[in-house]
Amino acid sequence: MGLELFPHNQTAYDAAMDMIAKYGKAAVIHPTGTGKSMIAFWLALAHSKDRICWLSPSSYIYQTQKQSLAEAMPEFSEEMLSNVTFLTYAKLMSNEDEMCSLRCDWIICDEFHRAGSQKWGNSVRKLLAMYPDAGVLGLSATNVRYLDHQRDMAEELFDGHIASEITLGDAIARNILPAPVYIISMYAYGKQLTKLKNQIQASGSLKIQEENEKLLEKLKRALEQSEGLEQTFAKHMPNRYGKYLVFCSGKGHMEEMMQKAPDWFSRLDRSPHLYSVLYGDPASAKNYTQFLEDNSPHLKLLFSVDMLNEGIHVKDVDGVILLRPTVSPILYLQQIGRALAAGKKSRPVIFDIVDNFESLYTIDSIRLEVKEAFLMRNSGQGEASRFKESFQIIDKLCGCREIFGKLKKNLLAGWELYFERASSYYEENGNLRVPKSYQTEDGLSLGAWILTQKRVYAGKINGTLTDTQKRRLESIGMEWDSHSTRSFEKGYRALQEYHREYGNVDVKASYVTKEGYPLGRWVGNIRRKYKGASGRPLTKEQKRLLEDLGMIWDKAAYQWDRNFNAAKKYYSDHGNLEVSHRYITEDGVLLGVWIENQRAIYAGKNPKAAPLSQEQIKRLNDIGMEWDNERQWRKRYHFAELYYRANGSLKAPAAYTTEDGKLLARWVGRQREQYKKHTLSEERRELLSRIGFEGDMDSYGG
């Protein structure tokens, strides 16, 4: 086989094969840039007679991986992978019925952390269950879904069977990946300063406020005096005509950053070549190719949104620029990895250009990880010094970070002071329902502070509440939910009780529970909120809870459907909708009145009622609705008259049908009942008397 694996990948492959032989599955967790996709290609080439299903987040990733394979293996041809069936996770989900045709001997889950998505994950689990004897290999740079409750996908999919795991720090310490030059700077801080100012003002204590405002002013001056991005890029870009990947958070953010680029890079190139790739944009493939082929004496910048984060390596990249308002740890490491590649000779540069103070500390965790990896490999001082030389961090905001750290510490100390006062309030009052304007004896605005904690907890304002702080507040009676939330919970419990007793939630507007709770009025308010009335809207969870109980959102539509179903049953039993005005079903539906009302609405004789929809008209037509009741009666009378003239009576057999397929005896029977009850009009009584209805009505059959 012409393909050669890097030593670390060969070791991982051998360990994975041993683990699959024993457990049927194995995961390989290596950082971006270490060439781990070659492990999967090696498996496919080494088992050319086996059927392999290769799963990946996108076909774009798979195609670029094959390009890398072709570069590493000159004799490569597509026929060598004819045993591989490639599917994206999304396509697997939409074609679950075709899983049985795959007949897998091996299943490769590339970027397997993405299978944590509920829909994708369900399909992957179905596939694994369908082929329990297939060997399963998983590849990912990280097994933890940080923004999904820290879920460990190596545990969920591979039962913790990890054949090889290399951290980014270890990869750099072992010279698998090149140590980058890491430059920290900032491109926007105005909004951040405003947020800090708001937090300081919410702290309450005048003394604390004054000290923190001084620190805030000092931070502002330090930021204003720090080196601008034009100087930073000009000083630290090793190749002024190089290629750099620029990561943005969204389309709008990318467009904004591309507008700023000519100014930021003006000292390097007055006419930089700008390219963009955006997921779902048909022009992306062309732009990407042009970027790769651009060898002009200009700075080349490829701006990206959701295209180059994972699984794709761009050849000959000199560095990456992270323009990140916020980013998950997974994306952060993947984007850094675009500049790092196993076997690369040149030293990449990473520009970490943040726009919020919290992100300034992300690199510290990586620096610590790399340092620990160096020390673990060799506890001598030589390794520590080699770490300092190799992992170079140029912090353009070092002074700012120190000031911000002190300010953050002060704000935390202020939190402790307020918590102490809140504890005292709880001891005296038994709760933390503090009026918004309430101040302690020493002048702390405790009411405003409690409200701020709730708003931070709900994500309505920026701020930080640690899990420990949340638990401490809860221990002294903190109620995170608002009055409207508590009101919902009370009404919902009453509705649950109603459902248990009556089997439905069709609550009348005037209904009041035994305890005196106006449940009917509450249900009406909930319906108005659902339809967008003023006030706090229902949450998705509240809607789900109500719908699980069978909530009737549109009472009018519900009642119409209930009446229609009664009409449908009547039609099924009698073959028509010739219902007496006074007719009531066994379960209390005033069907006669309702049908007459539908005819009146249809004819425009009831202007106060909402007009019938085309769907409602169609449904009524389908069960024999005659919109002109008088015309329909006269039609039935005409057939009865014909029968009378031919037979001398109306005693028609029960199975006798008129020319239009209706049972005459049924109609005659209904007329007889109405005749005896005196519910027929004088005109109809006169007409019926002409065909034998006078005298003893019991003498007439039907």
C-alpha positions in Angstrom: 0.0 0.0 0.0 1.4 3.3 -1.1 -0.1 5.2 1.9 2.1 5.8 4.9 0.7 6.9 8.2 2.4 9.3 10.6 3.8 7.3 13.5 1.2 8.6 16.0 -1.6 7.6 13.6 -0.1 4.2 12.9 -0.1 3.6 16.6 -3.7 4.7 16.9 -4.7 2.5 14.0 -3.2 -0.6 15.5 -4.8 0.1 18.9 -8.1 0.7 17.2 -8.0 -2.6 15.3 -7.2 -4.4 18.5 -10.0 -2.7 20.4 -12.6 -3.3 17.6 -11.6 -7.0 17.6 -12.3 -7.2 21.3 -15.3 -4.8 21.7 -16.6 -4.1 18.2 -15.9 -0.4 18.4 -13.2 2.2 19.0 -12.8 5.9 19.0 -9.7 7.9 18.0 -9.6 11.5 19.5 -6.8 13.5 17.9 -6.5 17.3 17.4 -7.4 19.0 14.2 -4.4 18.9 11.8 -2.9 15.5 12.9 -4.1 13.7 9.8 -6.6 11.4 11.6 -8.8 10.9 8.5 -5.9 8.9 7.0 -6.5 6.3 9.7 -10.0 5.7 8.2 -8.7 5.6 4.7 -6.0 3.1 5.7 -8.9 0.9 7.1 -10.8 1.2 3.9 -7.8 0.4 1.7 -6.7 -2.5 3.9 -10.2 -4.1 3.8 -11.0 -3.5 0.1 -13.2 -6.6 -0.1 -15.4 -5.4 2.8 -18.4 -3.1 2.6 -17.8 0.2 4.4 -20.3 2.9 5.3 -18.5 6.3 5.9 -20.6 8.9 7.8 -19.6 12.6 7.9 -21.3 15.9 8.6 -20.8 17.0 4.9 -19.7 15.7 1.5 -17.5 18.8 1.3 -15.4 17.4 4.2 -15.2 14.0 2.6 -14.1 15.3 -0.8 -11.3 17.5 0.6 -10.1 14.5 2.7 -9.9 12.5 -0.5 -7.9 15.3 -2.1 -5.5 15.0 0.8 -5.3 11.3 0.3 -4.5 11.7 -3.4 -1.6 14.1 -2.4 -0.3 11.6 0.1 -0.8 8.6 -2.2 0.2 9.4 -5.8 -1.2 6.1 -7.2 -4.7 6.7 -5.6 -7.8 6.3 -7.8 -11.5 6.5 -7.0 -11.8 2.8 -7.7 -9.7 2.0 -4.7 -12.6 3.3 -2.5 -15.4 1.5 -4.5 -16.2 -0.5 -1.4 -17.0 2.7 0.5 -20.6 4.1 0.6 -20.4 7.7 1.7 -23.4 9.3 3.5 -23.8 12.5 5.4 -25.5 12.2 8.8 -28.4 14.2 7.4 -28.8 11.9 4.4 -28.7 8.9 6.6 -31.5 10.4 8.7 -33.7 11.1 5.6 -33.1 7.6 4.1 -33.5 5.3 7.1 -35.7 2.9 5.1 -32.7 2.2 2.9 -30.3 1.2 5.7 -30.9 -2.5 5.2 -29.4 -2.2 1.7 -26.0 -0.9 3.0 -25.0 -4.4 4.4 -22.1 -2.8 6.4 -19.0 -4.7 7.4 -17.5 -1.5 8.8 -19.0 1.8 9.9 -16.8 4.9 10.1 -18.2 7.9 12.1 -16.2 10.9 11.1 -16.5 13.9 13.5 -18.6 11.6 15.7 -19.3 14.3 18.2 -21.8 15.6 15.7 -23.9 12.5 16.2 -24.9 14.1 19.5 -27.6 15.9 17.5 -30.9 14.3 18.4 -32.1 13.5 14.9 -28.7 12.6 13.5 -27.9 10.6 16.6 -31.1 8.5 16.4 -30.3 7.5 12.9 -26.7 6.5 13.8 -28.0 4.4 16.6 -30.5 2.7 14.4 -27.7 1.9 11.9 -25.4 0.5 14.6 -28.3 -1.6 15.9 -29.0 -3.0 12.5 -25.4 -4.1 12.0 -24.3 -5.3 15.4 -21.4 -7.3 13.9 -19.9 -4.4 12.0 -16.7 -2.8 13.2 -17.2 0.8 14.2 -14.4 3.4 14.1 -15.0 7.0 15.3 -12.9 10.0 14.6 -13.1 13.4 16.3 -10.9 16.2 17.6 -13.1 16.3 20.7 -15.6 13.9 22.2 -17.3 16.4 24.5 -20.2 18.6 23.4 -19.4 21.6 25.6 -22.6 23.5 24.8 -24.8 20.4 25.2 -24.5 19.7 28.9 -20.9 18.5 28.5 -22.1 15.2 26.9 -19.3 12.8 26.2 -20.0 11.2 22.8 -17.2 8.6 23.3 -19.1 7.3 26.2 -22.5 7.4 24.5 -21.5 5.9 21.1 -18.4 3.9 22.0 -19.0 2.9 25.6 -15.8 4.7 26.5 -13.6 2.5 24.3 -11.0 5.1 23.2 -8.1 3.6 21.3 -6.0 6.7 21.1 -6.4 10.2 22.6 -4.0 13.1 22.0 -4.7 16.6 23.3 -3.6 19.7 21.5 -1.0 20.5 24.1 0.4 17.0 23.9 0.5 17.2 20.1 2.5 20.4 20.3 4.8 19.0 23.0 5.5 15.9 20.9 6.2 18.0 17.8 3.3 16.3 16.0 1.9 19.8 15.4 4.0 22.9 15.1 3.9 25.4 18.0 2.2 28.6 16.7 2.9 32.2 17.4 -0.3 33.3 19.2 -1.2 37.0 19.2 -4.0 38.4 21.3 -5.7 41.7 20.5 -9.2 43.3 20.4 -11.2 45.1 17.8 -14.2 46.4 19.7 -14.7 47.3 23.3 -17.2 50.1 23.5 -20.2 47.9 24.3 -18.1 45.9 26.7 -17.2 49.0 28.7 -20.9 50.0 28.8 -21.8 46.6 30.2 -19.2 46.8 32.8 -20.4 50.3 33.8 -23.9 48.9 34.2 -22.7 46.1 36.4 -20.8 48.6 38.6 -23.8 50.8 38.9 -25.9 47.8 39.9 -23.5 46.9 42.7 -25.2 49.4 45.0 -22.6 50.4 47.5 -21.3 53.9 46.8 -17.8 53.0 48.1 -17.5 49.9 45.9 -18.9 51.8 42.9 -16.3 54.6 43.3 -13.4 52.1 43.4 -14.6 50.1 40.4 -15.3 53.2 38.4 -11.7 54.2 38.8 -10.6 50.8 37.6 -13.0 51.1 34.7 -11.5 54.4 33.7 -8.0 53.0 33.9 -9.1 50.0 31.7 -10.6 52.4 29.2 -7.3 54.5 29.0 -5.2 51.3 28.7 -7.4 50.1 25.8 -7.2 53.4 24.0 -3.4 53.4 24.3 -3.0 49.7 23.1 -1.7 48.9 19.7 -4.3 49.1 16.9 -5.0 46.2 14.6 -3.3 47.9 11.7 0.0 47.9 13.6 -0.6 44.4 15.0 -1.1 42.8 11.6 1.7 44.7 10.0 4.2 43.7 12.7 3.3 40.1 13.1 2.3 38.7 9.7 5.4 36.7 8.6 4.3 36.6 5.0 2.8 39.9 3.7 1.6 38.1 0.6 0.5 34.9 2.4 -2.7 33.1 2.8 -4.8 33.5 5.9 -8.2 32.0 7.0 -10.5 34.5 8.7 -13.3 32.9 10.9 -16.5 34.8 11.4 -19.6 34.0 13.4 -22.3 34.6 10.8 -23.1 36.1 7.4 -23.8 39.6 8.7 -20.6 39.5 10.9 -18.6 38.3 7.9 -19.8 41.2 5.7 -19.0 43.7 8.4 -15.5 42.3 8.9 -14.8 42.2 5.2 -15.6 46.0 5.0 -13.1 46.6 7.7 -10.3 44.5 6.1 -8.9 47.1 3.7 -8.2 49.5 6.7 -6.9 46.7 9.0 -4.4 45.4 6.4 -3.5 48.7 4.7 0.1 48.7 6.0 0.7 45.3 4.4 -1.3 45.5 1.2 -3.5 48.4 0.0 -5.4 45.9 -2.3 -5.7 42.6 -0.4 -7.6 39.8 -2.2 -10.7 38.9 -0.3 -12.6 35.7 -0.7 -15.6 34.3 1.2 -17.1 30.9 1.8 -20.5 30.5 3.4 -22.4 27.3 4.0 -25.3 27.1 1.5 -23.8 29.7 -0.8 -23.4 28.2 -4.4 -20.5 30.6 -5.0 -18.4 29.2 -2.2 -16.8 26.4 -4.2 -15.6 28.8 -6.9 -14.3 31.3 -4.3 -12.5 28.5 -2.4 -10.8 27.3 -5.6 -9.8 30.8 -6.6 -8.2 31.3 -3.1 -6.2 28.1 -3.4 -4.9 29.0 -6.9 -4.1 32.6 -6.1 -0.3 33.0 -6.2 -0.3 36.8 -6.8 1.9 39.2 -4.9 -1.0 40.2 -2.7 -2.3 39.3 0.7 -4.9 36.6 0.4 -7.8 36.4 3.0 -10.4 33.7 2.9 -13.4 34.7 5.2 -15.4 31.7 6.3 -18.7 31.0 8.1 -19.4 27.3 9.0 -17.3 25.9 6.2 -13.8 25.3 7.4 -14.4 24.6 11.0 -13.9 20.8 10.9 -12.4 18.1 8.8 -11.0 20.4 6.1 -7.4 21.4 5.7 -6.4 24.2 3.4 -2.9 23.7 2.0 -0.1 26.3 2.5 -2.0 28.5 4.9 0.3 30.9 6.8 -2.2 31.4 9.7 -5.7 32.0 10.9 -7.5 35.1 12.2 -10.2 34.4 14.8 -12.7 37.3 14.7 -14.9 35.8 17.4 -17.6 37.5 19.4 -18.2 34.2 21.1 -17.3 30.6 20.2 -17.6 27.2 21.8 -14.5 25.3 22.9 -15.0 22.8 20.1 -15.1 25.5 17.4 -12.2 27.4 19.0 -9.9 24.4 18.8 -11.0 23.4 15.3 -10.4 26.9 14.0 -6.9 27.0 15.6 -6.3 23.7 14.0 -6.7 25.1 10.5 -3.2 26.7 10.9 -1.7 23.6 12.5 -0.9 20.5 10.4 1.3 17.5 11.1 4.6 17.6 9.2 4.3 21.3 8.5 7.7 23.1 8.5 6.8 26.7 8.8 5.6 28.2 12.0 2.0 29.3 11.8 0.6 32.5 13.3 -2.8 32.8 15.1 -4.4 36.1 15.6 -7.0 35.9 18.3 -9.0 39.1 17.8 -11.8 39.1 20.3 -14.5 41.6 21.1 -15.3 40.7 24.7 -13.2 40.6 27.8 -14.2 37.1 28.9 -12.7 35.6 25.6 -9.3 37.2 26.5 -8.7 34.3 28.8 -9.4 31.4 26.5 -5.7 31.0 25.5 -4.6 30.6 29.1 -6.2 27.1 29.3 -4.4 26.0 26.1 -1.1 27.5 27.3 -1.4 25.6 30.6 -2.3 22.4 28.7 0.8 22.6 26.5 3.0 23.5 29.5 1.8 20.5 31.5 2.4 18.3 28.5 6.0 19.5 28.2 6.5 18.9 32.0 4.9 15.4 31.9 7.2 14.3 29.1 10.3 15.5 31.0 10.2 17.0 34.5 13.5 18.9 34.0 13.8 22.6 33.7 15.0 22.2 30.1 11.5 21.2 28.9 9.9 24.1 30.7 12.3 26.6 29.0 11.7 24.8 25.6 8.0 25.4 26.2 8.5 29.1 26.7 10.6 29.3 23.5 8.3 27.2 21.3 4.8 28.4 22.4 5.1 32.1 21.9 2.2 34.3 23.0 2.3 38.0 22.2 -0.3 39.6 24.4 -1.1 43.1 23.1 -3.7 43.5 25.9 -1.7 42.2 28.9 -2.1 45.3 30.9 -5.8 45.5 30.1 -6.3 41.9 31.1 -4.8 42.6 34.5 -7.0 45.6 35.1 -10.1 43.7 34.0 -9.1 40.8 36.3 -9.0 43.1 39.3 -12.2 44.8 38.4 -13.9 41.4 38.0 -12.5 40.4 41.4 -13.9 43.5 43.0 -17.4 42.9 41.5 -17.3 39.4 42.9 -16.4 40.8 46.4 -19.3 43.2 46.1 -21.5 40.1 45.4 -20.4 38.6 48.7 -21.4 41.8 50.5 -24.9 41.8 49.0 -25.3 38.1 49.6 -24.6 38.7 53.3 -27.3 41.4 53.4 -29.7 39.1 51.5 -29.1 36.4 54.1 -30.0 38.8 56.9 -33.2 39.8 55.0 -34.1 36.1 54.7 -33.6 35.5 58.4 -35.9 38.3 59.3 -38.6 37.8 56.7 -38.5 34.2 55.7 -38.2 34.9 52.0 -36.3 37.0 49.4 -39.3 38.8 48.0 -37.5 42.1 48.4 -39.3 45.3 47.0 -37.3 46.7 44.1 -36.7 50.0 45.9 -35.6 48.4 49.2 -32.3 49.6 50.7 -30.5 48.2 53.7 -29.6 50.4 56.7 -26.1 50.9 55.3 -27.4 52.1 51.9 -27.1 49.0 49.8 -29.9 48.7 47.1 -30.7 45.2 47.9 -34.0 45.1 46.0 -32.3 46.2 42.8 -29.5 43.7 43.3 -32.0 40.8 43.8 -33.7 41.8 40.5 -30.3 41.9 38.8 -29.5 38.4 39.9 -32.8 37.1 38.5 -32.2 38.9 35.2 -28.7 37.5 34.9 -30.0 34.0 35.7 -32.7 34.4 33.0 -30.1 35.6 30.4 -31.9 38.9 30.0 -28.7 40.9 30.8 -25.0 40.2 30.6 -23.4 38.9 33.8 -22.1 35.8 35.5 -23.7 33.6 38.1 -21.7 30.5 39.0 -23.4 27.3 40.0 -22.1 27.8 43.5 -23.7 31.3 43.7 -27.0 30.0 42.4 -27.1 27.3 45.0 -26.2 29.7 47.8 -29.0 32.1 46.7 -31.5 29.2 46.5 -30.5 28.1 50.1 -31.9 31.5 51.4 -35.1 31.3 49.5 -34.3 32.8 46.1 -37.2 32.3 43.6 -35.8 32.6 40.1 -39.2 32.5 38.4 -41.3 35.6 38.1 -44.8 36.2 39.3 -46.1 35.3 35.9 -44.3 32.0 36.0 -45.8 31.2 39.5 -49.2 32.2 38.2 -48.9 29.8 35.3 -47.9 26.9 37.5 -50.9 27.5 39.8 -53.3 27.6 36.9 -51.7 24.6 35.2 -52.0 22.5 38.4 -55.7 23.4 38.6 -56.1 22.4 34.9 -54.4 19.1 35.5 -56.9 18.4 38.3 -59.8 19.3 36.0 -58.4 16.9 33.4 -58.1 14.0 35.9 -61.8 14.6 37.0 -63.4 15.2 33.6 -61.1 13.6 31.1 -60.7 16.9 29.0 -59.7 20.5 29.4 -62.9 22.0 27.8 -63.4 24.4 30.7 -66.3 26.9 30.6 -65.4 30.5 31.0 -67.3 30.8 34.3 -65.9 27.6 35.9 -64.4 28.0 39.4 -62.7 25.2 41.3 -63.9 23.9 44.7 -61.0 26.0 46.2 -62.4 29.1 44.5 -59.8 29.4 41.7 -61.2 31.0 38.5 -59.9 28.3 36.2 -62.2 29.2 33.3 -60.9 32.8 33.3 -57.3 31.6 33.5 -57.8 29.3 30.5 -59.2 32.3 28.6 -56.2 34.4 29.4 -53.9 31.6 28.3 -55.7 31.4 24.9 -55.3 35.2 24.5 -51.5 34.9 25.2 -51.2 32.1 22.7 -52.8 34.3 20.1 -50.3 37.1 20.8 -52.3 39.3 23.1 -50.3 41.8 25.2 -48.3 40.5 28.1 -45.6 38.0 28.7 -45.9 35.3 25.9 -46.1 31.6 26.7 -42.8 29.7 26.6 -42.3 26.7 24.4 -42.2 24.5 27.4 -45.5 26.0 28.7 -47.1 25.4 25.3 -45.9 21.8 25.3 -47.3 21.1 28.8 -50.7 22.5 27.8 -50.8 20.6 24.5 -49.9 17.4 26.3 -53.1 17.9 28.3 -55.1 18.5 25.1 -55.4 22.2 25.3 -58.0 23.8 23.1 -56.4 26.9 21.7 -59.3 27.9 19.5 -62.5 27.3 21.3 -64.7 28.3 18.3 -62.9 25.9 16.0 -63.1 23.1 18.6 -66.8 23.6 19.1 -67.4 23.7 15.3 -65.5 20.4 14.9 -67.5 18.8 17.8 -70.8 19.8 16.1 -69.5 18.7 12.7 -68.6 15.3 14.1 -72.2 14.9 15.4 -73.5 15.9 12.0 -71.2 13.4 10.3 -72.5 10.6 12.6 -76.1 11.6 11.8 -75.4 11.5 8.1 -73.8 8.1 8.5 -76.9 6.8 10.3 -79.6 8.4 8.2 -78.0 9.2 4.8 -78.9 12.9 5.0 -78.8 16.0 7.1 -82.6 16.7 7.2 -82.5 17.3 10.9 -85.4 18.7 12.9 -84.7 22.2 14.4 -85.2 20.7 17.9 -83.0 17.6 17.4 -80.4 17.0 20.2 -77.9 14.2 20.1 -77.4 11.8 23.0 -74.4 13.7 24.2 -76.2 17.0 24.2 -75.2 18.6 20.8 -78.0 20.9 19.5 -77.5 19.5 16.1 -80.7 20.9 14.5 -80.0 24.4 15.6 -76.4 24.1 14.5 -77.2 22.9 11.0 -79.7 25.7 10.5 -77.1 28.2 11.8 -74.6 26.9 9.2 -77.1 27.5 6.5 -77.9 31.0 7.7 -74.1 31.8 7.9 -73.6 30.4 4.4 -76.5 32.5 3.0 -75.2 35.7 4.8 -78.2 35.9 7.1 -76.1 35.9 10.3 -73.7 38.9 9.9 -72.5 38.6 13.5 -71.0 35.1 12.9 -67.6 34.5 11.3 -68.1 33.3 7.7 -67.5 29.6 6.9 -64.1 28.8 5.5 -63.8 26.9 2.2 -62.5 23.9 4.1 -65.6 23.9 6.3 -67.9 24.3 3.4 -66.2 21.3 1.6 -66.5 19.2 4.7 -70.2 19.8 5.0 -70.7 19.2 1.3 -69.0 15.9 1.7 -71.7 14.7 4.2 -74.7 15.8 2.1 -75.3 19.3 3.3 -78.2 21.0 1.4 -77.7 24.8 1.9 -81.3 25.6 0.7 -83.4 23.5 3.2 -86.7 24.5 1.7 -85.6 23.5 -1.8 -84.4 20.2 -0.5 -87.8 19.5 1.3 -89.7 20.2 -1.8 -87.5 17.9 -3.7 -88.3 15.1 -1.3 -91.9 16.0 -1.3 -92.0 15.7 -5.1 -90.8 12.1 -4.9 -93.3 11.3 -2.1 -96.1 12.7 -4.3 -95.0 10.6 -7.3 -95.1 7.5 -5.1 -98.5 8.3 -3.7 -100.0 8.8 -7.1 -98.6 5.5 -8.3 -99.5 3.4 -5.2 -102.4 5.2 -3.5 -100.6 5.5 -0.2 -97.2 6.3 1.3 -96.5 2.9 2.8 -93.3 2.5 0.9 -91.1 -0.5 1.7 -88.1 0.3 4.0 -85.6 -0.4 1.2 -87.4 1.6 -1.4 -85.2 4.4 -2.8 -86.2 7.4 -4.9 -84.5 8.3 -8.2 -81.7 10.1 -6.5 -81.0 7.2 -4.2 -82.7 8.3 -1.0 -84.9 6.2 1.3 -88.4 7.4 1.0 -89.7 5.7 4.1 -87.2 7.5 6.3 -88.4 10.9 5.0 -92.0 10.0 5.4 -91.4 8.8 9.0 -89.7 12.1 9.9 -92.6 14.1 8.4 -95.1 12.0 10.4 -93.2 12.6 13.7 -93.1 16.4 13.0 -96.8 16.4 11.9 -97.8 14.8 15.2 -95.6 17.1 17.2 -97.1 20.2 15.4 -93.6 21.3 14.4 -94.4 21.6 10.7 -95.2 24.9 9.1 -98.8 25.4 7.9 -97.7 25.4 4.3 -96.0 22.0 4.7 -99.0 20.6 6.6 -101.2 21.6 3.7 -99.0 20.0 1.1 -98.7 16.8 3.1 -102.5 16.5 3.6 -102.8 16.3 -0.2 -100.9 13.0 -0.2 -102.6 11.2 2.6 -101.3 12.6 5.9 -104.7 13.7 7.3 -106.5 11.5 9.8 -104.8 8.9 12.0 -101.0 9.1 11.2 -100.3 5.7 12.7 -102.2 4.1 9.9 -99.4 5.1 7.5 -96.3 2.9 7.4 -92.9 3.5 6.3 
